[in-house]
Amino acid sequence: MTRLVPDRATLAEVRREMTGTVAVVMTMGALHDGHRELIRDARGRADHLIVTVFVNPLQFGPTEDFDRYPRTLDADLRICEEEGADAVFAPSREDMYPGGRPQVQVTPGPLGELLEGAYRPGFFTGVLTVVAKLLNVTRPDVTCFGEKDYQQLTLVRQMVTDLSFPVEVVGVPTVREDDGLARSSRNVYLSPAERQAAPGIHAALRSGAALGAKGAAAEEIRERVIGELPAGVDLDYVQVTSPELGPAPTSGPARLLFAGRLGSTRLIDNIPLDIAEAE
């Protein structure tokens, strides 16, 4: 049976009872099949599994949807129990940040100012601060993050390396609907027409990747994707990068990333690609 853990003091007791290896999956709740895949992957990597459910206020900007973000703890608990989690750590805001907004936070460095960081200032500081805190209180051997939030995954890996956290960070491939739309808790905000259009984002990314496989340069790939995005997309960026989110390579493995809005809903997606050498 999955145990609901409401605060850090209780978590410390639960954690002391766990022998062997421990995995953690960090979420903001509103769990869907993408989260299930993360939980299943983590469950197979350790003797015990902790899932965290915490809507982190530090990563929401002043105009973003903190109050609107769905909170479905009872349903989340059922999913965690079905997938074999030992415990769900669901602390209050006061328990996580007893002194209010923490004075000491984790800054992401230059990578945190690009892509998502350029459009959401302070976002990755909030993400890395809560991830660092959750790693400290759960003390896992392994933690799993979805590749859908690819920049987040990359920055968590960098933080763990730079700050010497004794944990393995595993990236889990994006889980998609049958029509290709990346699964996200925010998809529920799409209108029927927007939901019908949204899979076109993934289709455009795949078209760009196919062009890269024929030897196209990064800017050609980018222009192809932008030209094939669904009508109504308010674009933030389409970018080709290295797998580490550095400058785009002229050939070899790369990453193709998208962010933009359909109506009031902001969507992100990305896929790997392999750029062939130009003939």
Sequence and secondary structure as in RCSB ss.txt:
>XXXX:A:sequence
MTRLVPDRATLAEVRREMTGTVAVVMTMGALHDGHRELIRDARGRADHLIVTVFVNPLQFGPTEDFDRYPRTLDA
DLRICEEEGADAVFAPSREDMYPGGRPQVQVTPGPLGELLEGAYRPGFFTGVLTVVAKLLNVTRPDVTCFGEKDY
QQLTLVRQMVTDLSFPVEVVGVPTVREDDGLARSSRNVYLSPAERQAAPGIHAALRSGAALGAKGAAAEEIRERV
IGELPAGVDLDYVQVTSPELGPAPTSGPARLLFAGRLGSTRLIDNIPLDIAEAE
>XXXX:A:secstr
  EEE SHHHHHHHHHH  S EEEEEE S   HHHHHHHHHHHTTSSEEEEEE   GGG  TTS TTTS   HHH
HHHHHHHTT SEEE   HHHH TTSS SS     GGGGSTHHHHSTTHHHHHHHHHHHHHHHH  SEEEEEGGGH
HHHHHHHHHHHHTT S EEEEE   B TTS B  GGGGGS HHHHHHTHHHHHHHHHHHHHHTTT  HHHHHHHH
HHHS TTEEEEEEEEE TTSSS  SSEEEEEEEEEEETTEEEEEEEEEEE    
